[in-house]
C-alpha cells in the first residue's frame, strides 16, 4: 500500500511543473521500463492528466520503489536541479530502497540518507524521547487554560504542518504575532510536537526551542552548543542533525523580549555552526538564513518587534494569533460559572468595558475576571462597579485572594518592585539574580505563587513570570502608588526604574509602549475608595503625594504644547480610570477646544465621564470611526422585530449597538448641557440612523446654544436630512456647513428650505458641498432665498449646479431684496456661457462684494463677460477668485483693462492659470494709479527669473500691493480662504 506521505510529495512535485515541463516528464517517463499495471493502463489518460491526476495514476498503478526511482531519474534528465534535490531528500528518505538508475547523490545531505538502518532507528528513538520531554515539561500545564479548538483554529494556517499546502522550493519562515498572553508560545510548542511526531510524519524530524528571554542572558558560544545545552543526550548526534537542515524546525520564541543593541542581529552574521559568536549574532544568522538556510523557522513575537523583524527574515508568512474570540470567551465563562445566568451576566459586564473585553482575548485575563466576579456574586455583592475599569477589576481580584488584615505589606512591596524592574527592562520573566539584585527572597513571593498571581517556570528552575502582562503593569503602578518604606532610602540595591514624570513622558513611552497602561493604572489607584480597600487588605499605606504628582505631570501637557488628539485621549483615559470626578474637573478645566476621533466605545466612555466638566469648552471637532455603530453596516434578518426581543435574544451586533448608543447618549448630553459650547464639527464619520437621532435630539433642546455646525462627509446619507430637520427654528444657529457626495432627496431639500423660511432662522452662512440636485429642486431653493433676510454668505462648492442652475440663482440675486454678500460657486461645472448672466448681477447687486468661481472652465470668453460687469461704476465687487479657470494671455488683457478703469476690485486670485506672457499685460494695470488692487495671487505652474524680476519691479512702483506667488500646484491655499 502506497504511503500518504509519498502521494502528497509526488503530487507537490508534479504540480510545480509548467505545461511544457509536464509533457516532457510524461515523455521521459514512457521511455522507462514501466511496471505491468501502468503498462496496461490507457496512455491517453496519462497524456490528458494534470500534475495532480498524474500523481494519482502513478500511485494506483506502480510500486513505491519504482515511483521514487523513476521520479528522480526523470527530473535529473530534465535538469530541474531544485526539484530533483527535493525529490531525493523527500522521497528516498521515506523508503528503504535507494537503487535508482542514476543515483549521483552530490552533497552531504544526500549521503546522510544512506545511513545504516540501526543508526536511523537510534536517531528516531532520540527524537521520540525529545518529543516526550516536550510533553512532560511544558505542554501539559497549558492544555487546561487554552482550548484545543483555539489551537487547531490557528494551527491550520501553519503551512509546513498542513498537507494541503503546496510544497515550496524554499523553506518556510512563519511569524506568529499577537498581544501578550493569547497563546503564541503554546501554539508554537504544539507545532513542535506535531513536527517531531513520528505518527504524523514517516520522516525523522527535529525541533529546537530557542527562548529569547533566555538567550538575552547567555554569553558567546557556538550554534551547536546553543541548541544542545538543554539536550546533552543529543550532543553526539548534533553534527548529523545539522547536516539535514531541511528536517529541522527552529522555534524562536518571544523575539520582542530579546534585549540587544540596535543592529546587533544583522552584524557579523556567519554560517559556521561550530564558530563561537555572541548569541544575538547566532540568532541573526539563523533568521537571515546564513546559518542552516534549509531549516524551517517559526518565530513568535508581539507586534512591536515586527518592524525590526522585517529587516531579518526573508519572505515571511505572518499569522496573527488572536487568542480567545468572543465565542471562546462566552464558552469559558459558561464553563467557569456553571450557572448560565451568572455566566452571561458576568460576560456582559466584561463586554461593556471594551478595553477589558479586548484584554479578555488572553485566557489568563478571562480567569481573573471570572474568579473575581464569581466570588462577588457568591457574597451577594453587585459586580457591575468592578468592571467599570481595569484598575477596579484587578484591585478587587488582588484583594479577594487574601483576607483583610493579611499584613503582607512587605511581600506586596517586593512583588510590585519586581514587576516595575521587569517592565522597565521590558522583561516578563524574572530570574534568581533579579530577585537577588532587588533584595527579594523567594519566601516573599510564596503568597503570590500559591495563588497563581506569580508563576514558577516548569522548565527553567528559579524563573518566575506574572499571570499576564496587564497584571504586571498593574503591579508596577502599585509600586509608584505605595508609600516608600524608610529602609528603602538606605538600601544598597540598584533599581533601574524611572520616576513618575519619566513614566508619563512621551519619550519613554515611545521606547517602551508597555509603560502607557501603567500610567492608566496609576491614575486608577488615585481613587480614594480603592486606596482604602488596599490598605485594609494588606496593611500598606498609599503615597499621599501621588495624586498631586500626577496632576503636575498632566498639567505640563497643557503648559508645554497644545493638546493633540493623542494626548487628549490619553488624559481622558487616565481620568476615567481614576473614577474621581473632582480630579477630572481640575484636569479638563482649561480646555476650550477639543478634537477627538472616537474609534471604540471605551473612548466614548472616557469622553462622557470627563468632558461634562469642561464648562469653558467652546468647540468640539468629532470623528466617528467605522465599527463604533453597526446598525447601518451589517446584514440582518428583515423579519426580526427588535421591540419584541429581549436583550439576550438580540443578535450580538445589536447588543453591541445598544451599548454604544447608551454611551453615545451620555456623550451627546455635552451639547445640551454646556452653555458655552458654540461650535460643533462632525467629519469623516460613520454614524447610524439611531445615533444621528440621538445627537439631533440634544441639538434641538433649548439648552443647546450651538452657533456654528459643520457636517462633512458622514454616513448614512439620511443623516443630512435629519440634521436639517433638527436645525429648523434653531435661533442660535448662524453658520451651517453640509458637505458630502449626496444624492439629494426632494424631501431633504424641502427641509433645508423650511429651515431658511422659518421666522426664527438667523442663518448667516450656508455651505453646501458635493450635492446633486435637479433644476426643479434648485428652483425651490433659490425661491426661498428671496424671502430669507439673514443669509449673507452662500457656498455651493463642488455641487452639480451647471449653467442652468446658476442662471436660476442669478435671477434670484437680481431681486432688490437679496442680501448675499459672499458667493462661492467653486467647481460647480460652470462654463463661459453663464458669465454673461453673472455680469448682469454684478451691475445690479448692491450687496455682493466677494465672488469665487474657481475650478470652473470659464476661459477667456467668460472673463471678458465678467470684466464688462466690473467696469460699471455700480459694481461693488471687492474680491474675485478665478483660480484654475483656464485663463490665458487674452483673459489677462480683459482684466488689465478693467483694473485700469478704477473698478472696485481689491483682491484678485489668478492662481493655476496658464497666463504665461499675460503677466506683462497685467502688470501694466498694476502700475496704473487708477488700479485699486491690494492683494494679488499669482501662483502658477511655472516661474522663472524674468517673471520674478517683473513682479519685484511692480512691488517697487506699487508698495500698497501684496503679490502672493510663493506656493504652487497642490500646495496652494484654499481658493477663497482670503475672504471667507
Residue, then its C-alpha position, 0 to 999 in steps of 0.5 A: x500500500x502506497x504511503x500518504x506521505x509519498x502521494x502528497x510529495x509526488x503530487x507537490x512535485x508534479x504540480x510545480x511543473x509548467x505545461x511544457x515541463x509536464x509533457x516532457x516528464x510524461x515523455x521521459x517517463x514512457x521511455x522507462x521500463x514501466x511496471x505491468x499495471x501502468x503498462x496496461x493502463x490507457x496512455x491517453x489518460x496519462x497524456x490528458x492528466x494534470x500534475x495532480x491526476x498524474x500523481x494519482x495514476x502513478x500511485x494506483x498503478x506502480x510500486x513505491x520503489x519504482x515511483x521514487x526511482x523513476x521520479x528522480x531519474x526523470x527530473x535529473x534528465x530534465x535538469x530541474x536541479x531544485x526539484x530533483x534535490x527535493x525529490x531525493x531528500x523527500x522521497x528516498x528518505x521515506x523508503x528503504x530502497x535507494x537503487x535508482x538508475x542514476x543515483x549521483x547523490x552530490x552533497x552531504x545531505x544526500x549521503x546522510x540518507x544512506x545511513x545504516x538502518x540501526x543508526x536511523x532507528x537510534x536517531x528516531x528513538x532520540x527524537x521520540x524521547x525529545x518529543x516526550x520531554x516536550x510533553x512532560x515539561x511544558x505542554x501539559x500545564x497549558x492544555x487546561x487554560x487554552x482550548x484545543x479548538x483555539x489551537x487547531x483554529x490557528x494551527x491550520x494556517x501553519x503551512x509546513x504542518x498542513x498537507x494541503x499546502x503546496x510544497x515550496x522550493x524554499x523553506x518556510x519562515x512563519x511569524x506568529x504575532x499577537x498581544x501578550x498572553x493569547x497563546x503564541x508560545x503554546x501554539x508554537x510548542x504544539x507545532x513542535x510536537x506535531x513536527x517531531x511526531x513520528x505518527x504524523x510524519x514517516x520522516x525523522x524530524x527535529x525541533x529546537x526551542x530557542x527562548x529569547x528571554x533566555x538567550x538575552x542572558x547567555x554569553x558567546x558560544x557556538x550554534x551547536x552548543x546553543x541548541x544542545x545545552x538543554x539536550x546533552x543526550x543529543x550532543x553526539x548526534x548534533x553534527x548529523x542533525x545539522x547536516x539535514x537542515x531541511x528536517x529541522x524546525x527552529x522555534x524562536x520564541x518571544x523575539x520582542x523580549x530579546x534585549x540587544x543593541x540596535x543592529x546587533x542581529x544583522x552584524x557579523x552574521x556567519x554560517x559556521x555552526x561550530x564558530x563561537x559568536x555572541x548569541x544575538x549574532x547566532x540568532x541573526x544568522x539563523x533568521x537571515x538564513x546564513x546559518x542552516x538556510x534549509x531549516x524551517x523557522x517559526x518565530x513568535x513575537x508581539x507586534x512591536x518587534x515586527x518592524x525590526x523583524x522585517x529587516x531579518x527574515x526573508x519572505x515571511x508568512x505572518x499569522x496573527x494569533x488572536x487568542x480567545x474570540x468572543x465565542x471562546x470567551x462566552x464558552x469559558x465563562x459558561x464553563x467557569x460559572x456553571x450557572x448560565x445566568x451568572x455566566x452571561x451576566x458576568x460576560x456582559x459586564x466584561x463586554x461593556x468595558x471594551x478595553x477589558x473585553x479586548x484584554x479578555x482575548x488572553x485566557x489568563x485575563x478571562x480567569x481573573x475576571x471570572x474568579x473575581x466576579x464569581x466570588x462577588x456574586x457568591x457574597x451577594x455583592x453587585x459586580x457591575x462597579x468592578x468592571x467599570x475599569x481595569x484598575x477596579x477589576x484587578x484591585x478587587x481580584x488582588x484583594x479577594x485572594x487574601x483576607x483583610x488584615x493579611x499584613x503582607x505589606x512587605x511581600x506586596x512591596x517586593x512583588x510590585x518592585x519586581x514587576x516595575x524592574x521587569x517592565x522597565x527592562x521590558x522583561x516578563x520573566x524574572x530570574x534568581x539574580x533579579x530577585x537577588x539584585x532587588x533584595x527579594x527572597x523567594x519566601x516573599x513571593x510564596x503568597x503570590x505563587x500559591x495563588x497563581x498571581x506569580x508563576x514558577x517556570x516548569x522548565x527553567x528552575x528559579x524563573x518566575x513570570x506574572x499571570x499576564x502582562x496587564x497584571x504586571x503593569x498593574x503591579x508596577x503602578x502599585x509600586x509608584x502608588x505605595x508609600x516608600x518604606x524608610x529602609x528603602x532610602x538606605x538600601x544598597x540595591x540598584x533599581x533601574x526604574x524611572x520616576x513618575x514624570x519619566x513614566x508619563x513622558x512621551x519619550x519613554x513611552x515611545x521606547x517602551x509602549x508597555x509603560x502607557x497602561x501603567x500610567x492608566x493604572x496609576x491614575x486608577x489607584x488615585x481613587x480614594x475608595x480603592x486606596x482604602x480597600x488596599x490598605x485594609x487588605x494588606x496593611x500598606x499605606x498609599x503615597x499621599x503625594x501621588x495624586x498631586x504628582x500626577x496632576x503636575x505631570x498632566x498639567x505640563x501637557x497643557x503648559x508645554x504644547x497644545x493638546x493633540x488628539x493623542x494626548x487628549x485621549x490619553x488624559x481622558x483615559x487616565x481620568x476615567x480610570x481614576x473614577x474621581x470626578x473632582x480630579x477630572x474637573x481640575x484636569x479638563x478645566x482649561x480646555x476650550x477646544x477639543x478634537x477627538x476621533x472616537x474609534x471604540x466605545x471605551x473612548x466614548x466612555x472616557x469622553x462622557x465621564x470627563x468632558x461634562x466638566x469642561x464648562x469653558x469648552x467652546x468647540x468640539x471637532x468629532x470623528x466617528x470611526x467605522x465599527x463604533x455603530x453597526x446598525x447601518x453596516x451589517x446584514x440582518x434578518x428583515x423579519x426580526x422585530x427588535x421591540x419584541x426581543x429581549x436583550x439576550x435574544x438580540x443578535x450580538x451586533x445589536x447588543x453591541x449597538x445598544x451599548x454604544x448608543x447608551x454611551x453615545x447618549x451620555x456623550x451627546x448630553x455635552x451639547x445640551x448641557x454646556x452653555x458655552x459650547x458654540x461650535x460643533x464639527x462632525x467629519x469623516x464619520x460613520x454614524x447610524x440612523x439611531x445615533x444621528x437621532x440621538x445627537x439631533x435630539x440634544x441639538x434641538x433642546x433649548x439648552x443647546x446654544x450651538x452657533x456654528x455646525x459643520x457636517x462633512x462627509x458622514x454616513x448614512x446619507x439620511x443623516x443630512x436630512x435629519x440634521x436639517x430637520x433638527x436645525x429648523x427654528x434653531x435661533x442660535x444657529x448662524x453658520x451651517x456647513x453640509x458637505x458630502x457626495x449626496x444624492x439629494x432627496x426632494x424631501x431633504x431639500x424641502x427641509x433645508x428650505x423650511x429651515x431658511x423660511x422659518x421666522x426664527x432662522x438667523x442663518x448667516x452662512x450656508x455651505x453646501x458641498x458635493x450635492x446633486x440636485x435637479x433644476x426643479x429642486x434648485x428652483x425651490x431653493x433659490x425661491x426661498x432665498x428671496x424671502x430669507x433676510x439673514x443669509x449673507x454668505x452662500x457656498x455651493x462648492x463642488x455641487x452639480x449646479x451647471x449653467x442652468x442652475x446658476x442662471x436660476x440663482x442669478x435671477x434670484x440675486x437680481x431681486x432688490x431684496x437679496x442680501x448675499x454678500x459672499x458667493x462661492x460657486x467653486x467647481x460647480x461645472x460652470x462654463x463661459x456661457x453663464x458669465x454673461x448672466x453673472x455680469x448682469x448681477x454684478x451691475x445690479x447687486x448692491x450687496x455682493x462684494x466677494x465672488x469665487x468661481x474657481x475650478x470652473x472652465x470659464x476661459x477667456x470668453x467668460x472673463x471678458x463677460x465678467x470684466x464688462x460687469x466690473x467696469x460699471x461704476x455700480x459694481x461693488x465687487x471687492x474680491x474675485x477668485x478665478x483660480x484654475x479657470x483656464x485663463x490665458x494671455x487674452x483673459x489677462x488683457x480683459x482684466x488689465x483693462x478693467x483694473x485700469x478703469x478704477x473698478x472696485x476690485x481689491x483682491x484678485x486670485x489668478x492662481x493655476x492659470x496658464x497666463x504665461x506672457x499675460x503677466x506683462x499685460x497685467x502688470x501694466x494695470x498694476x502700475x496704473x494709479x487708477x488700479x485699486x488692487x491690494x492683494x494679488x495671487x499669482x501662483x502658477x505652474x511655472x516661474x522663472x527669473x524674468x517673471x520674478x524680476x517683473x513682479x519685484x519691479x511692480x512691488x517697487x512702483x506699487x508698495x500698497x500691493x501684496x503679490x502672493x506667488x510663493x506656493x504652487x500646484x497642490x500646495x496652494x491655499x484654499x481658493x477663497x480662504x482670503x475672504x471667507 
